[in-house]
């Protein structure tokens, strides 16, 4: 199958490299020529795409608003499958559905990445065993959906989840976007400037995603504002319960709160 990947950052280049390793013909397109050269030199792509035409499948691995512009204005071959990998889905889907298209859209979200970015962080193995979310609606072409699902398996993904755009955005507000808000907030406490020698696994786990690309994440937060604000509000309320219990030195209440969290955590792993 002939695939074009537009956007060769960490995720796009990993999509390209994993599909090429699986035997597909993969062309890369990128604003920066440097990333094309790197991808060619490291065997991530078979060649450079100079347009978005001529492929069976196009993956858009671009920032959210650029993705929406390309979906609205891009010239894709008739019948081509176009899949985006944005971390927000309802606004993207809205752009696609606002007028008839000669190509077939499938929304996706690879649940994998690193705290670093750029093509030098990409890998053909990045998605091995990771989760992959696929979004469908009443207009989704079933054959296109099946093709993208098969490509996800070729990329090495483990669990593949199907949902609506609205459900995706609600869940991602919690599992991804809130985690970045928390990590960024956590490291801004004044004490963090003096914490060297005092850190261990807990600090590293909590802070790992703090240094991500703020421009991309600001777009994601803004485009999913309502869902993310709901989750921030719930977290603030929960932290307030802890603050009150700790201020009162109410160890029974602290234990109850911690047991509730422990039970939820264990439920999550029992269901995996």
C-alpha positions in Angstrom: 0.0 0.0 0.0 1.3 3.5 -0.9 1.2 5.9 2.1 2.1 9.5 2.4 2.9 10.9 5.9 2.7 14.7 6.1 4.6 16.0 9.1 7.8 14.2 10.2 7.9 15.0 13.9 8.2 12.2 16.5 4.8 10.7 15.8 4.7 11.2 12.0 8.2 9.9 11.5 7.4 6.9 13.7 4.2 6.2 11.6 6.4 6.4 8.5 9.1 4.2 9.9 6.8 1.5 11.3 4.8 1.3 8.1 7.9 1.1 6.0 9.3 -1.7 8.2 6.0 -3.5 7.7 6.5 -3.5 4.0 4.4 -0.5 2.8 5.7 2.1 0.3 6.0 5.3 2.4 6.6 8.8 1.2 7.2 11.7 3.5 6.2 15.4 3.2 7.5 18.0 5.6 7.9 21.8 5.7 11.5 21.4 6.8 13.8 19.8 4.2 16.1 18.8 7.1 13.6 16.2 8.4 13.1 14.7 4.9 16.9 14.3 4.6 17.1 12.7 8.0 14.2 10.3 7.3 15.8 9.2 4.0 19.2 8.7 5.6 17.7 6.6 8.4 15.5 4.5 6.2 12.2 5.9 7.6 10.7 6.7 4.2 11.2 5.5 0.6 11.1 9.0 -0.9 9.7 12.5 -0.7 6.1 13.4 -1.5 5.8 16.7 -3.4 2.0 16.7 -3.1 -0.8 14.9 -1.3 -2.0 13.1 -4.4 -1.4 9.6 -5.6 -1.4 7.7 -2.3 -3.8 5.1 -1.0 -3.6 6.6 2.5 -2.4 10.0 3.8 -1.6 10.4 7.4 -1.6 14.0 8.7 0.8 14.4 11.6 0.5 18.1 12.0 -0.5 20.6 14.7 -4.2 20.8 15.2 -5.1 24.0 13.4 -2.7 23.2 10.5 -4.4 19.8 10.3 -7.8 21.4 10.0 -6.6 23.8 7.3 -5.1 21.0 5.3 -8.2 18.9 5.6 -10.3 21.8 4.5 -8.1 22.9 1.6 -5.8 20.0 0.7 -5.9 18.4 -2.7 -6.3 14.6 -2.0 -6.8 12.0 -4.7 -10.4 10.9 -5.2 -11.2 7.9 -2.9 -8.0 8.4 -0.9 -8.2 7.6 2.8 -7.1 10.6 4.9 -6.3 10.0 8.6 -5.2 12.6 11.1 -3.5 11.9 14.4 -4.5 15.0 16.4 -5.1 14.8 20.1 -8.5 16.4 19.7 -11.2 15.1 17.5 -14.5 17.0 17.5 -13.2 20.2 16.0 -11.3 18.3 13.3 -14.3 16.2 12.5 -16.5 19.3 12.2 -14.2 20.7 9.6 -14.3 17.5 7.5 -18.1 17.2 7.7 -18.9 20.8 6.8 -18.9 20.0 3.0 -18.8 17.0 0.7 -15.4 15.3 0.1 -14.2 13.1 -2.6 -11.8 11.4 -0.2 -12.5 9.3 2.9 -11.7 10.6 6.4 -10.8 8.5 9.5 -9.8 10.2 12.7 -7.1 8.5 14.8 -5.0 9.2 17.9 -1.9 7.1 18.6 -1.5 7.0 22.4 2.2 7.0 22.5 5.0 9.5 22.6 7.9 10.8 24.7 8.7 13.9 26.6 11.0 14.8 23.8 9.9 15.8 20.3 11.2 15.9 16.7 12.2 13.3 14.2 15.3 12.3 16.2 13.1 11.0 18.9 11.1 8.9 16.4 11.3 5.1 16.1 9.8 2.3 14.2 9.2 0.6 17.6 7.5 3.6 19.3 4.0 2.2 19.0 4.8 -1.4 20.0 2.0 -2.5 22.3 0.6 1.0 22.7 -3.1 2.0 22.5 -4.6 3.4 19.3 -7.9 5.3 19.2 -10.1 5.3 16.1 -13.0 7.7 15.7 -16.1 7.0 13.7 -19.4 8.6 12.9 -22.4 7.8 10.7 -20.5 9.1 7.6 -17.4 7.0 8.2 -16.6 4.7 5.3 -16.3 1.1 6.7 -13.7 0.0 4.2 -11.5 3.0 4.9 -12.0 2.4 8.7 -10.9 -1.3 8.2 -7.8 -0.2 6.2 -6.6 2.2 8.9 -7.2 -0.4 11.6 -5.1 -2.9 9.6 -2.3 -0.2 9.3 -2.5 0.4 13.0 -1.8 -3.3 13.6 1.0 -3.1 11.1 2.5 -0.2 13.1 2.6 -2.5 16.2 -0.3 -1.1 18.2 -1.7 -3.4 20.9 -5.2 -2.4 21.9 -7.3 -0.5 19.3 -10.3 1.4 20.7 -13.2 2.7 18.6 -15.4 5.7 19.8 -17.1 8.9 18.8 -15.2 12.2 18.5 -17.1 13.5 21.6 -16.2 10.5 23.7 -12.5 10.7 22.6 -12.3 14.4 23.6 -13.9 13.7 27.1 -11.5 10.8 27.8 -8.4 12.5 26.4 -9.1 15.6 28.6 -8.5 13.2 31.6 -5.9 10.7 30.4 -3.6 13.1 28.4 -4.3 16.8 28.7 -5.0 17.0 32.4 -1.7 15.0 33.0 0.2 17.7 31.2 -1.5 20.5 33.2 -0.7 18.7 36.4 3.0 18.1 35.5 3.5 21.7 34.4 1.8 23.0 37.6 3.7 20.6 39.8 7.2 21.7 38.7 6.4 25.4 39.1 6.2 25.3 42.9 9.0 27.4 44.3 10.5 24.4 46.1 11.3 22.7 42.8 14.2 25.1 42.3 15.9 23.4 45.2 14.9 19.8 44.9 18.1 18.3 43.4 19.2 15.4 45.6 15.6 15.0 47.0 13.9 13.4 44.0 13.1 9.8 43.2 10.6 7.9 41.0 7.6 9.8 42.3 8.9 13.2 41.2 10.1 11.8 37.9 6.7 10.2 37.1 4.8 13.4 38.0 7.1 15.8 36.1 8.2 13.8 33.0 5.8 15.4 30.5 6.3 19.0 31.7 8.8 20.1 29.0 6.6 19.3 26.0 6.0 21.7 23.1 3.8 24.4 24.7 2.5 25.7 21.3 1.0 22.4 20.3 -0.5 21.7 23.8 -1.9 25.2 24.0 -3.9 24.5 20.8 -5.1 21.2 22.1 -6.2 22.7 25.4 -8.0 25.5 23.7 -9.7 23.2 21.2 -10.9 20.9 24.0 -11.5 23.7 26.5 -14.9 22.6 27.9 -13.8 19.0 28.6 -10.5 19.9 30.0 -12.0 22.6 32.3 -14.4 20.0 33.6 -11.5 17.7 34.6 -9.4 20.6 36.1 -12.4 21.5 38.2 -12.8 17.9 39.5 -9.1 17.8 40.3 -9.3 21.1 42.2 -12.2 19.8 44.2 -10.4 16.6 45.1 -7.3 18.5 46.1 -9.4 20.6 48.2 -10.7 17.6 50.1 -7.1 16.5 50.7 -6.1 20.0 51.8 -8.9 20.2 54.3 -8.2 16.7 55.7 -4.5 17.4 56.0 -5.1 20.9 57.6 -7.4 19.2 60.2 -4.8 16.5 60.7 -7.8 14.1 60.2 -5.9 10.9 59.5 -9.1 8.9 59.1 -10.3 11.2 56.3 -6.9 11.1 54.7 -6.9 7.3 54.7 -10.4 7.3 53.3 -9.4 9.6 50.4 -6.3 7.5 49.7 -8.2 4.2 49.8 -10.7 5.6 47.3 -7.8 6.5 45.0 -6.2 3.1 45.5 -9.4 1.3 44.7 -9.9 3.2 41.5 -6.3 2.5 40.5 -6.7 -1.2 41.1 -10.0 -1.3 39.2 -8.2 0.2 36.2 -5.5 -2.5 36.2 -8.0 -5.3 36.8 -9.9 -4.2 33.6 -6.8 -3.8 31.4 
